[in-house]
Amino acid sequence: MRFLRELLKKSKCVGDHSSKMSEGTSLGMEDLSQDDIGTIEETAEDTILSRQTSVNLVPFVGQRFVSQEAAYEFYCSFAKQCGFSIRRHRTRGKDGVGRGVTRRDFTCHRGGYPQMKPSEDGKMQRNRKSSRCGCQAYMRIVKRADFDVPEWRVTGFSNIHNHELLKSNEVRLLPAYCSISTDDKSRICMFAKAGMSVRQMLRLMELEKGVKLGCLPFTEIDVRNLLQSFRNVDRDNDAIDLIAMCKKMKDENPNFKYEFKIDGHNRLEHIAWSYASSVQLYEAFGDTTVFDTTHRLDAYDMLLGIWLGVDNHGMTCFFGCVLLRDENIQSFSWALKTFLGFMKGKAPQTMLTDHNMWLKEAIAVDVPQSKHAFCIWHIVAKFSDWFSVLLGSRYDDWKAEFHRLFNLDFVEDFEERWREMVNEFGLHTNKHVISLYALRNFWALAYLRHYFFAEMMSTSQAESINAFIQRFLSAQSQLDRFVEQVADIVDYNDRVGAKQKMQRKMQRVCLKTGSPIESHAASVLTPYAFGKLQEELVLAPQYASLLVDEGCFQVRHHTEEDGGCKVVWIPCQGHISCSCYQFEFSGILCRHVLRVLSTNNCFHIPDQYLPTRWCGVSSSSTNTFETATIMKDNSEKIHLLESLASTLVTESVETEDRLDAACEQIGMALSRIKDLPRTTHNAIDIVYNCPSESLILQDVEEADGIIRFTVGNSHESVTLGKLKERRPRDIVEISRKRRHCSGPCCLSVQ
C-alpha cells in the first residue's frame, strides 16, 4: 500500500510538471457541467493496481489527447498492464450530426449487469453466463476546442474494481486483446494463398515479431475464424453480381458511370464507379480532392479507393469509388485515368493522398497538371512506430516541434528550423527524417501555400473526412450490395447536408466588428466561409499596417518590432496580395490584407477575392460567368423582382385566403416562365447573390456591442401551420429565387 501512495504522488507530480496541469485543469473545469466532470474517486487507499505500473501510463484528470481514438488506445494500454480490458460506453452527441460526439465514456469490460431480453416469439433467452459484475472503473473524456484546435480532455477517472484483476499471461487471452491488425490480416491472407497451414502461419509470425511461442496477440482459433470469413464469399460470382448491379444502376440512371477491367483469367481486376450527383458536385467543387487508399476489403483482398472533396458549406462530398486488385503503379494509373474519364477530363487543381510512393509516381505521370500533396494526418499516424522508442521521453517534445515546423509560413524559416530540430534531437542519420525532408514539398505548408486546398488540410476537415470514410468501411458486405450501400450512404449524406445548410441559412448572422467589409462578406459568402473570414477580420485590428513603399505595406502584430508579412495593394487594378499566401491556400483573405483594406478606407472586398466556390452558389451551376453577365445587365429588373417578391410574401401571410391566392397565381406565372425559351448554356440551377450596395439589413439586434441580423430567403421564415405576426412594412427582405429545370439533367454517358 505504501508503494501505491508513492506511485500516485509521482503521477500527480507528472501532471503538475507537464505545463502545470493542476492549474490548467482547474481553469478547464469551470465551464464543464457536473455530468461532464463526473466523480473523481481515485485515492491511494482504494486504487487497485495488480502490479507496478509505469507512471506515464496512469490516466489523470486534465490529461489531453488529440482524438478519442488516441484516448482509447492509451486507456487500453493502461488496462492491459493492470489486468483488465475496456469497452466503449455512453456517448454524448452523434457523428455527422451537429457538433458530433462531444463526450465518451470508457468502462471496464465487467461494468454493468447482464440483461435478459425477450426474443421475437416472446420467450426469454436462455440464461447465458456473463462476466459483467457492475464494476465501476471508468475514464471519461470531453471534447474541447482551444484556439480552434479540437482536443479531448479527461474529466473523470476511477480505477476501483470489484473483481480480481488478471495476470499478464491471462489478460492477453481476453477477447479485446485477441484482435488481428490490418497488416497481420494481409499477411495471413498471403500465407493462405501460399498454401501454409495455420500453425505454420503462427510460428512464422512469432519469429517475425520476436515473441515467445504462443504469445501472439491472437490465437489459432482467431486465425481460423478469419480464414473462414474469407472462404464464405464467392469472389468470382460476387464480381459478376457487382458488374450486373452497376449495369442495372446505369439502366435506371444514364448519368451513373462505371468502368471495370478483366484480367487474362477472365476475373475482375479493377472496377470504379461514380453517381450522377457526384459528377455534378465535382463540376462545382472538384478544384481540390482527397484520394484515400488506406483501406481494403479484406474478404475480397481488394484495395478500396475513395475520392472526396469539400463543398461551399465546408461539408464532405463524395466524388467516386474504386476497387483495385493490386497496389502498384499500373493499378493506380488505371484508377486515375478512369476517374478523369468520369469527370469529362477535368483534373483537380490539387490532390491529397496518403504517403504512398506508387500513387505518387502514377499521379506525376497521369495527372501532371495537379499539385500532389500528402495528407499530414497519415504521416503523423506513423510517428509512434517510427520515433517513440528512439526518442523515449523526448518524443512528445519532438512531435510538438514537428507540428510547429509543419505550420510555418515561409520556406526560409522551415529550412532553418529543420536543421535546428535535427541537431537538437540527433536525427542526422535517421531514415525516416531523411525521407520526410526529401519529400518536404509534399507535406510542409511552407511549400504548399501557393496552391488552393480549400481548408482540407485542417484538423476539423480531416476528422470530417475520416468519419465519412468510416461509414464506407462499416458497409462492407457482398460486392453487389456494397455498391448499393455506398449509394445509400452518399444519399443520406446529401440529405443531412441539405438539412444542415438550410438550418445555417435560417440562423442569425452575428456581426462582431461592425465593419462594412464584414456585412458585405456576410451577404455573399456561405455561413461556413463567412465564419472563416470573420475569424481573420476579428484578429485584424491587432496588427499594425506600415506603408513602406507605394502600394506596399508591412503588416505585423502589435507585439512584434520587426518581421511580419508584406502586402501589395494596387487599388486602380483591384489587386491585393500577401506574402503569407492564405488566400491562394484557402480562398479566404488573411488578417493582413483585411487590415490594409480597413485602414485605407476600402469598405468592400473586390469581387475576385470572393471566390465563387465559397459563395452561395448551387453545386449544379454550369455557367456562372454567363449568369453573372445576364444579372449585371438586368440588375434594375432583378431588384424590382426582389422587391415585388418581398412585398408578395409580406401581404400573403396576412390570411390563409391571401396565401392560397398567392400560391395559385405564382404557380401560373411560373408555368408561363418555364414555357419561354432558355439561354443557350441551359443552366440548371441559377442563384443570384444580391450586391452589397442594395443590401438592406433586416431584424437588426444590438446587444453588448454585437450586431445580429438575418440574411436568407424571406420565405424560409414562413410556417404554414401557424402564421407569424406581420412584420413592419419598412423592412425589406432579400429574396433569392432559384430556377430549376423541369426535366432531368443531361450529362454525357460513357
N, C-alpha and C positions, 0 to 999 in steps of 0.2 A: 504493500500500500504506500510505503514511503516513496518507492520508485514512481508510482503513478502521480503522486503530488509533484515530484520534481519534474516529471515529464510534462504535466500541464503547465507548470510555471515556465518551462522552456518554450512551449508552444505559444504562450501569451507574450513572452519576450520577442519571439519571432514576429508575431503580429504587430507589436509596438515598433519593432525595428524597421519593418517594411513600410516606409512612408508614413510613420506614426499612425498605424492602423487604428489604434484605440480612439484617437481624436477623430479620424475620418469616419469611423463607424458611428460615433455619437452624432456627427453632423448629418450623415446619410439616413439615420433612423428617424429624424424629426418628421419627415414628410411621409413616413410609412404608417399604414393602418396597423392596429393591433393584430388583425388577421394575418397581415403580411409578416410581421415580426415574429409572431409565434411565441413559444416558451423556450427559453434557453436553460436547459436543465443539466448542463454539463458541470459536474463538480468532481473534486478529487476523490471523494468517498464513493460516489455512485458509478462513475465511468468504468466500463468493463473493457479491458484490453486483454486479449488472450496471450500476448507475449510482447516483447519490446517492439515498439512501433517507431518508425522514423518520424522525427518531429515535423519534417517537411510534408508528411502525408496526412497530418491531423487537420481536418477542416476547422475553421473558426468563423465566428460571426463577423462580417465585414470583408471576408475574402472575396476576390473578384475573378471572374472568368470571362473570356471573350465570347463564349457561346454556351448554350445549355448542354451541348454535346461534350464540351470540354469539362464542364462541371460534373456530368455523369461519369465520364472516364476517370476523373480524379477521385470521386466518391467510390467508384467501383474498385479502384486500386486500393483505397483505404480499407474497404470492406473485405477484399480478398486477403489482405495482410492480417486483418483482425480475425477472420474465420467465419464470415457470413457473406451473402450476396444481397444485391439490392434490386428493386424494380421501380419503374416509374409509377407514380400515384396520381394524386389530384393535380389539375392544372387550372389556371385562370386564363380565359381567352381561347381563341381558336386560330390555327394557322390560316392565313389568307383572308381573315375577317377582322376589320378594324385595325387595332394595334397588334394583332396576333397574340400569341401566348406571352403573357406578362409574368406568370408565376408558375413554378414547377416544384412539386414535392417528390423526393426520392425516399423510399422506405425500405426497411429490412424485408427480405423475402418472406419472413414469417410474420409480418404485420397483418393485422386484421383477422377475421374469422371466416371459416368456410360457410357458404350459404347454400341451402337446399333450394333448387329451382325446379318448379314443375315442368314436366315435358309437354310436348304438344298434345298428347292424349289425356292430359290432366293428372297423370300419375307422377309421384315424386321420384326423382332419380335415386339410384341406389347409393347408399352411404359410402362414398369413396374416402379413403384415408387422405388427410391433408396435413401439411406441415405448418399451417398457419396457427399461431397461438396468441395473437394480439400483441406482438412485440411493438414497443413504442419508439424504437430507434428511427431517426429520420434526418434528412437535411433538406432545407427549403431555400430556393433561390428566387430572386425577384429581378425582373429586367428594369434597368435604369439607363438613361442616356445623359452622359456628361459631355458637354461640348459637342453634342450631336453624334457622339460615338456610343452606340449601344453596348452595354455590358451587363453581366449577371452577377449579383451580389448574394452572398449567403446571409440570410436574415434569421435563420433558425437552425439549430443543430443539437441533436441529442444522441448519445451513444449508450443509452440504457437498454439492455436486453434482458428478457425474462426467460432465456433459454441458454443452453450450453453452446459455446462457440466451437467451431471445428478446428482441427489441427491442419497444418499446411498440406499434409498428404491426403487429407479428406476434403478440404474446401475446393480443390481443383476438380472434383467429381460432381460438384453442383451443376445443374443444367446451365446456369448463367455463364459458367466458365468453360463450358464444353462447345463453344461456338467455333466455327471454322471460318477463318478470314477469307476475303475475296481472292487474295493471292494463293492461299492454300487450296481453295476450290479449283482454281485454274490449274494448279499443278496436279491435283488429284485427277481432274478430267484428262490431262495429258498422260498421266501414268496409266489410266484406264485404257486409253487409245493404244498405248504401247503393250497392252496385254499383261500388266503386272497384277499380282494378287493384292488383296487389301493388306495383308501382313507385310508384304514386300514394300508397299507404299509407306506404311507406318514406320518401318525400320529405316528406310531411306530418308524420310523426313526427320527422324530422330537424329540421324547422322548429320544431316544438313544443318539442323538447328543447334546441334551440340548439346542435346539433353539426354538424360538417362533413359533407360528402357522403360516404356510405359508412362513417361512424364510429359507427353504432348498435351496441349490444352483440349484435345478431343480424343474420343475412344474409337475402337474398332467399330462399334455399333453406329456411331455418328457417321463414319465414313461410308458404311454400307447403306445407311438411310439416304445419304447424299447421292450415291450412285444409283440407288433405286429411283430417286426422284428424276434423275436424268433418263432412266430407261422407261419411265412412264409416259414419255412423249414419243410420238411417231414423227420424227423430223421430216421425212420425205413427204408424207401425206399432209402434215401440217403446213408445209411450204406450199403445196398445191392449193390447199384451202385458203392460204393467205393471198395468193395471186388471184384466186377466184373471188375473194372478198373485195379486193381492190378493183377488179373488173366490174363487180356489181355496183360499187360506190361510184365508179366512173359512169356507168349507165344511168344511175339515178341523178348524178350531177356532173355534167360535162366539164365543169371547171375544176373538178378534183383531178389531181395529177399524180401519176406514179410511174416508176420505171424499175425494171429488175434485170438481172444478168444471170444466165445459166452457165455452169462450168462444163468441162468436157465430159463429165459423167452424168450430164442431164440433171444436175442438182442445183438448187437455188444457192447462188453465191452472194449476191447483194440485192437489196431492194430498198427503194426510197419512195416517200410519198409526201404530199402537201395538200392541204384542204383549200377550197376556194376562198374562204375568209382569210387564210394565211397569206395567200398571194396578194390580196388587197392590202393587208396590213404591211406586207413587205414593200409594196409600192410607195407607201407613205413614210414608213419608219424603218426601212431597210438600209439606212445610211450606216448603221453600226450593228453588228450581230455577235452573238456568242455561239460558238460551235463546241458543245460539250461532248466529249468522247471518253469520259472516265468510268462509264458503267457498261455492264454486259448483261445479256440474257443467258444466264448460266445453263439453263435447261437445254438451250439450243446452241450453246457455245458460239454466240454471235455478239459482236460489239454493237452497242447502241449509241448512235449519234443524234443529237438534238440541236436544231437551230432555233435560237431565241433572240428576242430584241426587247426594246422598251418603247412604249408609245408616248404621246404628248402629255399624258397624265402620270407618267412615271410607273406604269404598270407593265408587268412582263407579258409579252405576246409571243405566240408560237408561230414559227415560220415553216418548219419541216422536220422530218424524221428519217433516219436511215438505219438499216441493219447490215453489218458487214461481216463476212465470214472470217476474213483475215485482217490483221492490223499491220499494214505495210503501206509503202508509198503508193503502190498501184491501187489499192483499195480506197485510200483517201482521195486520190486523184479522180477516181470514178465518182465518188460521192460529191466532190466539189463541182465537177462538170455537170452532173445530173441536177444538182440544186440550182446552178445558174441557168440551166435549161428551163426549169420550172418558173424561174423569175424573169424570163424573157431576156436573159443575158446581162441583167443589171447586177453588177458586183457591188458589195458594200464598200464604203469608204474605209472602214476599219473592221477588223475581225479579231475577237478574243477567243483563245483556245487554252487548253491545258498544256503543260510542259511536255510536249510530245515532239520528238525530233523528226519522225516520219511525216507527221502532219505539217510540220514547219517546212519541210522540203516540198511537199505537194502544193502548199499554198504559194510558195515562191515561184513555182512553175506554172500553175494553172490559174492563179488569181494574183498576178504580179501587181495589178493596179490597186490592190487593197493593202493598207497598212496592217501588218500582223503583229499582235501583242499577246503576251501570256497573262492569264488570269493570276493575279498575285495570290489569291486565296489558295490556289492549288499548289503554288510554290511553298507558301508558309506552312501548309499542312505537312510537308516533308521535313521541316526543320527539327522536329522532335527526334526523328530517326537519325538525322544527319549530325546534329550538334549537341544534343542533350548530354550524352555520355562524354563526348570530347571536351566540352566546356564545363561540365559539372555545375557548381554553384554560380558560375558566371554566365550561364545560359540565358537567364532572364534579362540580364544587362545587355548581352549581345543582341537578343531579339528586339529589345527596345531601341537600341542603336540602329538596327536594320530598318525598323519602321520609320525612324527619322530620316534615314538615307532615302528610303523609298519615296517620301513625300517632299523632298527638296524640289525647288523650282528651277534652279539653274545647273547646267552641266558642270560648270567650273566648281561650284560648291560640292556637287556629288563626287567628282574625281578626287578632290582634296580630302573630303571626309571619309571616302572609301579607303584611301591609303592610311589614314589615321586609325580607322577601325581595324584593318588588317594588322597593323603594327601593334596596336593595343592588345589584341587577343591572340597574336601569334599564329595567324592563319595563312601564312605565305604559301605553304605547300599543300593546303587542303584542296582536294579535287573539286569539292562542291563549291567552295568560294571561288576558285579559278573559273569554273563553268558559269557561275552566276555573273561574274564580271565580264566574261566573254560574250554573254547574252544580254548585257545590261540594256541594249537598245530595245529589247522586247518586253521589259518589265519596269524599269525605273521611270518614274513620272517625268523626271527632268528631260528625258529623251522622247517622251510621248506627248507632251503638252501642245505640240504643234498640230496634233491630229484630233479629230472630233470623236469622242467616245460616249457622249450623252449620259454622263454620270454613271455609266455601267461599271466603272472600276471602284465605286464607293462600297462601303461595307453594307449599307442598307440594301442596295441593289443586289449585291452578292447573296445576301440572305434570302431575298425575294426569289431570285433565280433558283437557288438551291431548294427552297420549299416547293417551287413549281416542278422541278425535276423529280423530287421525291414522290410526287403523285404518279408519275410515269412508272417508277420502279415498283410501286405498290400495285400497279395494274398488270404485272407480269402473269401471263397465263398462256393458253394456246395461241399460236401466232395469229390466226384469223380473228380471234376475239381481241387480241392486243390492239389491232388497228381500230376496231370499234371502240374499245375502252379509251384509247388516246383521243379519238374524236369526241367522246363524251366529256373527257377532261377539258379539252380545248373549248367545247361549247359551254361547259359550266364556268370556265374561267372568263369567257366573253360575257356571260350573263352577270356574273358577280362584278366584273369590271364596269359594265354599263350601269349597274345599280350604284356602285361607289362614285362613279363620275357624276351621276345625277345628284347624289347627296352632296358632293362637293360644290356643285353649282348652286345648290339651294342654301348653302352655308353663307353666313355673312363674312365679307372680306374685311379684315382688320388692318387699317392703315396705321402704322406705328410712327411714321415720321411727318406726315402731313405734306410731304413733298409732291409737287405736280408730277414729277417723274414717277413716283410711286403709284399715283392714281392712274396715270397713263398706262403703266405696265399692267395694273390690275384689270383694265378694260380690254386688254389684248391677249395676255398670256393665260394659259390654263392655271388653275389653282396650284398645281404642283410646281410649275415653272416659276410662277409668281412668288411662291414661298422661297424658292432658291434665290431669286433676285432680291427679295425683301431682306434676307439674311445679310447679303452684301451691302444693301442700302443702309441698314441699321448700323453696320460697323464703319461705314464710310466717314462719318464725322470724326472718328478717332485718328484720321490720317491728315497730314499736312501736305498741301499741294504747292510746290515751289516752281515758278517759271524760270527755267534755266536757258532757254533759247526760244526763238519764235516758233510757236506751235509745239514746243517740247516742255514737259513738266516732270519734275522729280517728286514722287509721292512716297512718303514713308510714315510709319507710325509715330505718334507724337512723343513716344518714349525713346525713339532712336535718334541719334545725332548724325548718322550718315547711312549710306546704303539706300534701300528702297527700290521701287520699280520706276521704270521710265515709261511715261505715257505721251504718245504723239497724237495731237488733235489738230485737224485741218478743217475748220468749220465750213469753208466755202465748198469743199469737196465732200463734206459729210463723213470724213474718215477719222476714226479714232482707234488706237491700238495700245496694248500694254505689254510690257516685257514678261509678265507672268503667264501670258497666253491662256488665261482662263476661258475667255470667250471662244477661242479656237478649240479648246479642250472639251468644254461642256455646253457651249451655246448660250451661256449666261454671262452678262457683263460683270466684271470684278469690281470690288470696292474702290480700287484705284481710279478706274475710269469714271465711276459714278461720282467720286469726289471731284474730279476735274470738271465734269459736266455741271454739277451743282454750284461750284464756286465761280463758274464762268457764265452764269445766268442762262443755262440751257435747261428748258423745262420739259422737253420731250426727248425720248430715246429715238435716234434715227431708225427708220424702218428696216434698214439692212441689219440692224443689231437686235431685231426681234424676229428670230428665225421662224419660218412657217411651221417647222416640226414641233415647236413649243407653243404655238398659238392654238386658239380654239377652232382648229380646222379638222373636219372629219377625216378619218383614215382612208375613206374611199374617194376622196377628191382626185380627179385625174388631170386637171389642167388649171392650176392655181393662178398662173400668170394671166390667162385669158379671162378668168373670172374676175380677178382684181381689176383688169382693164375695163371690163364692162361696168363694174360697180363705180369705178372712178369717173367714167364718162356720164353716169346717170346718178350721181350722188344726191342731187336735189330730189329726184323722184323717189329714191330709196328712203331719204329722210322723211318725205311726206308719207310714204307707205308705213314706215315705223310709227309715225305719229297717229295715223289712222288706226293701225293695229292696236296701239296702246289705248286709244280712246274707245275702240270697239270692246276690248276686254273690260275696261272700267265700267262702261254703260251696260254691258251684257250681264254682269254678275249681280245686278240690282234685283232681278226677279228670275224665276225659273222660266217664265214665258219668254223673256228677253233672251235668255241663254239658248233656249231651243230655236228661236228665230235666227239668232246669230249663227248657230251651228249649221242650220239649213242653208242660209244664204252663202256662208263661206264655202260649204260643200259644193254649191252650184258654181261659184266663182272659180274654185279650184279645178273643177271638171273642165270648165271653159279654157282655163290656162293650159291644162295638160293637152288639150286638143291643138294648141298652137305649135308650130314647128320649133324644134330645139336648135341650139347652136351646133356648129359642126363638130366640136370636140365631144359633145354628148356627155357632159359632166353628169355623174350620177348622184352627187351629193355636194351642194354648194352651201357654204356657211359664210355669212357676212359679219365681219367684225367692225363695229361702229368706230370711226376715228375719234380720237380724244377731243377734238375741237367741238364735237356735237354732244359730248357726254354730259348728261345731267344726272348727278348722283341722287339716289332715292333712299328713303328711310335712313337719313343720317342720324347717327347717335354719337355723342361725345361724352366720355366718362374717364376721369383720371388722365386726361390728355391723350386718350386713344380714340380715334375716329373710326366708326364702323359703318359700312353701307353695303347694300345688296347689289350685286351685279349678276344678271342672269335673265332668263326668259320670264316675261311677265306672266305667262300662263302657267308657270311651274308652281306658283303660289296659290292657284285657284283649285279648290276642292269642291267637286260637285255635290258630295254628300252634305256638306254644311257650308253655306255661303258666308264669306267673310264680310266684315264691315266695309263700307265704301271708303276708299282712300280719297284724300284731298285731291281736287282736280288740278291743282297747280304742280303736282308731282308727275313727271313724265317718266314712264318706264321704258327701258330699251327692249325691244322685241327682236330676237334673232329668228329668222324664218328659214326653214330647211325645205329644199325641194328634192324629192325622191323620184326616181324613175319608176314607172308603173310596171315595167317588165323586168326580167332577170338581167343581171349584169353579164355582158358578153365579153368573154375572155377567150383567147386563143387556146385551142385544145391540142395537146401534144400527143 
